[in-house]
Amino acid sequence: MIELKNVAVRRDGRLLFSGVDLQFHKGQTIGLTGNNGTGKSTLFATLLGEHATDIGTISMPKDWQIAHMAQEIHTTDQSALDYVLSGDDEWYQLNDKLSNQHTLAQTDIAPLYQRFDEIDGYRTVSRASQILSGLGFGEHEHQKMVHEFSGGWRMRLNLARTLMHRADVLLLDEPTNHLDLDAILWLEEWLVKFDGLILVISHDQAFMDTICSHIAHIEQQTITLYTGNYAQFIRTRAERLAQQAQAYERQEAIKAHLENFIRRFGAKATKAKQAQSRVKQLANMTNIAPVMAQSEFSFKFYPPTALSSPLISLDNAYIGYGDTTLINKVNLQITPDTRLGILGANGAGKSTLIKALVGHLPPLSGTHKVSDNLKLGYFNQHQMDALDDTATPLILLRRLAGTTSDADLRAFLGSFNFKGDKIDTPCQLFSGGERARLTLALIVWGRPNVLVLDEPTNHLDLSMRNALMLALQDYEGALILVSHDRDLVMTVCDSLLLVANGRADEFAGDMTDYAEHLRQARLAKFAQNKTTTDNPTKDTLTKEKLRKRNAENRQKTAPLRKQIDKLEKTLDTLTKELSDIELSLSDQSLYHDDNKAKLLSLLDRQSTHQKQMDDIENELLEKMDELETLMADLGDDS
């Protein structure tokens, strides 16, 4: 275990935390949370020995190895595969020596082969390829040089290299920032199976809910360890906050706001599936309240000055670059009621579709029309990068605000936490999160009637993400959103559009269905890869021998088949029970104060059932993989 005894740490003369007594054990996945500047990254540096404690000690077993996901990657002429393989230091050194045996003494060769076998070295290259594929790299990219990839893809390579390390402890700092949803879901499955200790800093609540067994929260210069995932941490902390009168009043006001939104949505929704998805989000949304009760952020979108329908339309549009069409026959109308989430893997064309919608990319054929009343608010990485680095937030807003008083501008910027010296600080000194907040502030001031957000949460912490989620719920214009933040998409979008295989089609389900859609696609691809070659002895067997062999094989696989059958029946039962619970939760009367006890009971049952289903699904996948491997080894044709 890692043990912290009476630890105090300062940075640049400022006390971050003190009196910390904690133990972290193998098998735990600990989410590290706290406001920016409270010391999360410094704690990582302290565990790595890069930053000293002022008081107290940190101890762990001498033979434990730590793998840390770096936030920067240096250019290198290594291939992507070789770069990832270098994460396994011992394998890399052994492989290099065995590849140059002429430099070795004869007596050294046998021990090297023995150690290579002990660390399962013959499967290491295959493992690295699987990690690369899981994180979205095509097979043709495995031999591509690292320096040929963009910054975001290099960060994926950093993550892949970290996962290759045969470590006892993983330190992951924002591992999902540059991942699409498919890669995030794969990473969740990988981390859940990791048997060491994981400490992770993340602003993705759904990711934390899936992988975390504990939350270590830094607040008021101390670190408190909570049992459970992020949602459970919020509930536990809410009980403490609710005892504080000032926090309680604001918490209840936010809860009322959220419940009122649910009621309004239920009355207007035209899609039952999406309506049910929103109601299920109430549990998470009410959990936002205690977080926001202490948040520095609180803003809202002003009502648009003019609305007409449609605001934007694409008719039979073919979208792409030059002679290359990426998306065919797009027919899409954006009306004031549109709240559209755009889904798809990286490279499928989501951002290309967005550029066509906002008019930055003319269609190759077909038509793109906009209303005379269109007032567009467009957020993307380029907008952040294009900020005038020499200007301050006040100067940038003044350029848009005409004769509005400085006092009003300062109050507005204060709602995005630009206060004091920050309001007069040049943009070139801002972090990615601060630039993202300022870009959003400038968009909000413009009172758009169509809001297009392309990955708006990449640089935002949880408090700002939640503030954005609350503001978007009350936004009165059209919304188009591309985001890997599942909670945000589920909470603010009414309909989903899937960009895949050169098409942009409506996705009929909700985000839970989309996650299952991606999981099934991965399983199908995995099964296809495993069946590319047939058993070479198949054609030489007579029908009688083949029948006899398959009968013997069925007997050998019978125990696994029985386990799978039992797990599937249990999963069916839990699915039905969960469906009944969710049906009960759709009853609006549940959210009245006099039904609070019943609501809490149902939410607890829902959480328990979901956890049981997740555990059984993971076990079922493992058993199915075992069966498939066993059948392949036996050469079974049944």
N, C-alpha and C positions, 0 to 999 in steps of 0.2 A: 504493500500500500504506500501511497504518498501521504505524509503527515506534516501538517503545519502546526507549530507550537508557538503561541503568543507572537505571531508574526506581525510586524509593522513595516510598511513600505512607503517611502517618499519618492517623488519625482520632481525634479527641478525645484526642490525645497518645499514642495507642497505635500502634506500628508494625504495619502490615498486611502489607506485602511490600517487599522491597528487592532491588537488583541485578538487576532484570528487564530482559532483552534479548530482545525478540520482534518478529516481523514477521507481520502479518496481510494477506492478499491477497484481491482480488476472486475470487469463485468458491469461496471457503472458507466452510464453515458450522462455527463453532467453539462447542462447548458449554463453558460456564464452570461449573466444579464446585468444591466445597470445602465444609467445614463452615460452619454459620451463624456469622457474625461474622468470617470470614476476609478479607472485602473484595470480594466479587463485585459487589454494588451500588455500592460505592465506585469500583471500576474503571470501571463504566459512567459514573458521575458525572464521573470524571476524563477519560474520552474525550470527554464532552460539554462539557468546559471548566467544569463546575460545581464541581469540586474540584481544587485545585492539587497538583502533585507536590512533594514535599519535595526530592528530588534527581532529576536526569535530565530527559529531554525526551520528549515524544510528538509525532510529526509525521505529517501526511498531506497529500495534494494539496489545494490551496486550493479547487478547484472541487467537491470531494466534498461530498455532502450526507448528513447522518445523520438517520434517522427513529428515534425512541425511543418505545416503547410506555409511556405513563404508567400509573401504578397507581391514579390517582384521576381522576374525571371530574366536571366542574362541571355543574350543571343549566343547561340552555339551552332556548330556545324553538325552536331549529332542528329540522327534521325529521331523522329518522335518515339519510336519503339526503343531505341537505345537509351534515350534520355529517361524514359520511364523505368527501364531495366536497371539503370544506375541507382535507382532508389533502394534497391536491395544490394547494399554495399558488399556483403560477404559473397553473394552469388556472383556479383560482377567481378570481384577479384579472383574467385575460384575459376570462373569461366575464362578469364584472361590468361591465367596460368596454364590451364589445361589446353588452351588454344595455342600455347607456345611451349610445348613440352620439351623442345630441344634445349631450352634454357634451364631445365630442372635436373636435379640429381635423380637417378633411377629410383632410389629409395623413397623419394618424396611423392612420386606419382600415385601409388596405391592409396596412401592416406588422403590425398586430395580427392580422388574419385569416391572414396568412402564418405567423406564429408559432403561432397556434392550430392550423393544419394540421400544422405541423412536430411538435408534441407529440401528434398524433393526438387532438386535443381533441373531435372529433365522436363518438368512441367512449368518452369518459371516463365519461359517465353510465351507459352500459351496463356498463362495467367495475366501477363502484361497486356497481351492482345485483347483479352476479355475485358480488362479494365478500360482500355482505350475505346473499345466498342461501346461499352456501357455508358461512357461519358460523351458519346456522340461522334467519335472519329470513325470515318469509313475505312475499310481495309486498305484502300488505295492511298490513304493518308499516313499509314503506319511508318512508311519509309520516307515520308516527306521531311525535309530539314526543319528543325525547330524555328530557325530564324525566318522561315517562310510563312509562319502562322501569324495572325493578328494578335493583339494584346490579350483579348478575351480568351482565345483558344490557347494561348500560352499559359494562362492561368489554369485552364483545364489540365494542361500537361503537368503543371505544378501539383495539382491535386492528385492526378494519376500517379505521379512519382512518389508522393507521400503515402498513398495507399499500397504501393509496392513494398514499402519498408516493412520488414518483419518485426514490427515494434510491439512493445508492451503498452505504450501510451501514445495516443494520437492527440495532437493539439491542432484544431482546425479553426481558422479565423475566417469567417464569412465564406464557407466552402460553396454555397449555392449562388453566389453573386453573378457568375457568368454562365450559369447552366440554364437550359430550357427545362420544361416540366418533365419530359421523358428522362433526362439525365438526373434530375433531382430524385425522381421515384426510384431509379436504379441505385443511386447513392444511398438512399434510405435503406433499401434492402441489404446492401453491402454492409452498412454500418451496424444494422440490427444483428447481423451474424458475427460481427467482430467480437472476439472474446476477451479483449484487453480493456483498458481504461480509455475513455474518450472524454476530452474536454472541448467544448465547441462554443464559439461565439457566433451567433446568427441573429438576423432580424426577420427570419422567415418563421412565423409562428406555427404554421402547419408542419414544417420540417421538424421543429423542436418538439411538437406534440407527438410526432411519430417515433422519434429516436430516443428522447431523453427519459431517463429514469429518475433524475434529480435536477434541481435548478439551484445554482449558487448565485445569489443576488447580492450585488455590491450597492450599498446604500448607507448614507450617513456614516461613512468611514469605517464600515464593518462589512463582513461577508457572512450571510446567513444561508445555510444549506436547507433546501426544502425537498421533501420526497414527492415524486410524481413528475409528470411532464409539465409543459408550460401552462396549459389550461388549468391544471390542478394547482399550480403555484399561484396563478392569478386569483383563484377562488379562495385559497388559504390566506393570501395577503389581503384580499378584499375584506375578510372578516376582521382583520386587524385595523385596516383603514376605517372601516365602518364605525369603529369605536371612537374615532376622532371626529368631533363635531364638524369642524370646518371641511374636512375631506368628505364626510358623510353627505353633507348638503349638496356638494357639487356632484358627487357620485350618483345620488338619487335623481338629480336633474338630468344627467346624461342617460341614465337608465330610462327615464320617462321619454326622452327624445328618441331613443332606440326603439322602444316598444311602440311608440306612436308611428314610427316609420314602418314597422312590421304590419301594423293595422292598415295603414294606407296602401302598402304594397299588396296585401291580401285582397283588398277591394278592387285593385286595378289590374292585377295580373291576368294575362290571357293564356298563359301556359302553365298547366297544373304542375308539371315537373319542376319548372323553375320556381313556382310559388312554394312548393314543398321544400325545395332546396333552401330558399330564403328563410322559411320558418325554422328549419333545422339550424340555421346560423344564429338564431336568437341567443342560444347558450353562449357562443363565442362572443357575440356582440355585446351582451350584457357584461361579459368578463372584461371588455374594453373599459368599462366605466371606472373601475378603481385605478386603472393605469392612467386614464385621462384626468382623474381627479388631481394628480400631482404633475401633470404635463405642462411644459412651457408653451405648447402649441394649442391654438384654438382659432380657427378661421372658417370662413364660409365663402361660397361663390355668390356673387351678386346676380340677381335675375338678369337674363339677357334683355337688351333693349328692344329687340325685334325678333319675331319667329315667323317662319313660313314653312310650307311643306311641298315638296321635299327640299331639304337644304343642300344635299349633295346626291347625285345619282351617277351610277355607272351602268351603261346599257350595252350588253353583248361585248364587253371590253376584253381585249387580249392584252395582257400586261407583261412587259419584259424589257430587255435592253437590246438595242441594235436589231439583229435578226433572230434573237433568241427569245422565245415566248416562255415565261415561267408559269403564268396562270391563264387558263383559257375560259372564255365565255362567262365573265363575271357580270352578274346582274344584281345590283345592290342599290337600295334607296335608304338614305339617312334622313329620318324625320325627327321632329322635336322629341318624340317619345322613344327614340332609339337608345338602347343601352346595350351595346354589343361588345362581347369579348371575343377576340380573335385568337384561335389556338393553332398550334402546328409546331413541328420540330424546327430547330435552327436551320436556316437554309431553304426551308420550304417555300418562303416567299411572303411571310407576314409583313415585314417592313416594306417590301416592294409594293404590296397591296395598299399599305398605309400611304406611301408616297403617291400612289395613283389617286387615292381618295382626296388627299389634300392639294392635289394639283402640281406636285413637284416632279411627277413622271407622267407625261402624256401617254395614253394607251396607244399600242401599236395599231390597233383598229378598234372600232366601236366608239362610243361617245362618253364624255365626262362633262356633266353639267353641274353648275352651282347656282344657288339662289342669289338674287341681288342683295338679299338681306344677310348673306353669310358673313359671320364674324368668327374666325377660326382661332382656337387656342391649341397650339401644337407643341407638345413636350417630347423631346428626344435627347439623346446624348449630344447631338450636334448643337442643339439650342444651348445646352450648358456650356459647351466648349466655346461658343460664339460670344459669350458675355464679354463686354469691354473690361479687360483686366485692370485698366487704370482707373475705372470708375468705382464709386462706392454704391451700396444699395440705395441710398437716398438720391444720389445723382441719377442712377438708372431709372428709378421710379419717377423722379421729377420730369424726365424727358417724356414720360407718357401722361403725366397728370395735369398739365396745363397750370391753371391758377390755384389748384388745391393747396391749402395751407401746409406748411412744414409740420405742424402739430398733427394734422390728420394723416400725413404720410408716415410720420414716425409711429403713430398708433397702429396703423395698418401693418407696417413692417415688424412691429413688436409682436403681432399675433403669429408671425413666422419665426419668432425668437431672434430677431435682429434688434438688439437693444444696446444701450450704452455705447462703448467704443465700436462695436461690431457694425453699427449703422453707418459709420464713417470710415470703415476699413476698405481698402481697394480689393477688388475681387480676386486679384492674383494671389492673395494670401489666404483664400478660403479653401477648405477641404471639399471633397466631392459632395458630401452631404449638404454643406452650406451652399454650394453652387446650385444643387438640385432644389433646395428650399427657395432660393432667390428666384430661380427660373419659374417655379410654380407661382410665387408671389406676383411676378410681373404678368403671368398669364391670367391669374385671378383678377387682377386690377382691370384687365381689358374687357371684362364681362362678355366672354365668348358665348355664342349660341350653339357651337359645335366644339366639343372638347376631345382632342385626340391625344392619348397618352401612350407612348411607346416605352415600356419598362420604366415607369416613373419611380419605382421604389428601390431601384438598385443601390442607391447611396443613402437611403433614408433609414433612420433607426426606428424602433418599434413605436415610440411615442408619435413621431411624425407620420408614420404609416397609418396609425389609428386615427390621427387627426384628419388625414387625407380621406380615409374611408368614411368618416362621419360627414365631412364636407360634401363628398360625392353623392351621398344618399339624398341630400337636399338640393343638389344641383338641378336646375329646371330645364337645361338644354339637352342636346343629344350628346351621348358619350360613346366613344370608341376606345377600347382598351386592349393593349397587348401587355401581358404581365405573366411572370411565372409565380406570382404570389396568389396561391389558390384561394386564400381567405378573401382577398380583395376582389378577385373575379366573381366568386360565389356571392359576395355581399352586394355588389353594385351593378352587376350585369343581368339583364333579363333573358338574353338570347346569346347563343354561341355560334361562331363561324369557324369551321375547320379548313385550314389551308394545307392540302396534301395532294401529292401525285398530280400536280398541275391543275388542281381544281380548288374552288372556294365554295364549300357547301355548308348549309346549316347543319349543326350538330344537335341531334334531337334530345340528348340527355343533359345532365348537369356535370359539374367538375368531378364528382365521384365516378360517374359513368365514364368520363374521359380518362381518368386514371386507370380504370379497369380496361378500357380500350387499348391503352398503351401497354399495359402489362400483358394482355393477350397477344398483342403484336410481337412483343419481345419473345414470348414463349414459342410462338409460331416460327419466328426466325431461328431460334435456338434449335427447335426440332428439325427444321429444314437443314440446318448446318450439320446436324448429327446423322442425317440419313442420306448424305451425298454419295456414300459408297455402300454396296451390298455385300453380304457375306459371300466370299468366293467359292465356298463349298456347296452353296445352295443348289446349283444346277446338277451336281453329281449325286444327289441323294434320290433314292426311289421314293415314291409316294408313301409306301409303308414305313420306311425309315424316317421320313419327314414327319409323318403323323406321330410316330412313337417318340421322336425327339421333342416335338412340341408338347406332347402330353407330359413328358418328364420335366420340361421347362416350366409348364404351368404349375406343377407340383412344387417346384423350387421357388417360384415367385408367389405362391399362394399366401404366405404370411404377410408379405408387403401389400398384396391386393386387398386382403382383409382389413389391414390398417387404413388403407386409403378409403375403402368403402365406409368404414366407421367414421373417419374424419369428415367425409362428404355428407353423411347423414347428420352428424352433429352440426356441420356448417349450415345445412338446409334448415334445421330446427332454429338455430340462432338467427338466421336471416329472416325467417317468418316472425319470430318474436320481436326482432328489431323493427321490422316493418310495422308491426302492431303498435310499438312504442312511438314510432315516428308519426303514425296516423293520429295517435292520441295527442302528440305535441302540436299537431296542426289545428287543434281546437283553440280558437282565439280566447275563449273564456279562461283558459289556463293561466293567462298572463295577467289576470287581476290579482290584487294583493291577497284576497281571501283564499286563493288557490295556490299560494306560494309553496306550501309544504308538498302538495301533490306535484307541482312542477319540478321542484328540486329532486323529489324521488324519481320521477320519470327521467330527468337528465342524468342522475347517477346510474340508473339502470341502462340508459342509452350508452353512457361512457363505458360501463362494464362489459356490455354485450359487444361493443365495437372492439374493445381490447381483446376479448376472447376470440372474436372473429379474425382479427389480425394475426393473433398467435396461431390459430388453427390453419389459416391460409398459408402462413410461412411453413408450418410443419407439413402441410399437404404438398406444397411445392417441393420440399426436400424429399418426401417419400416418393413423389412422382419422378423426380430426377433419379433417385436410387433405382426405382423399377425400370426406368428407361435404360440406365447404364447396365443393369443386370441383364435385361433382355438383349441388349446389344452384345454383351460378352458371351451370352449363351447362343446367340444366333437365332433367336426365336422369330418365327414367321406367323405366329398366331395372333 
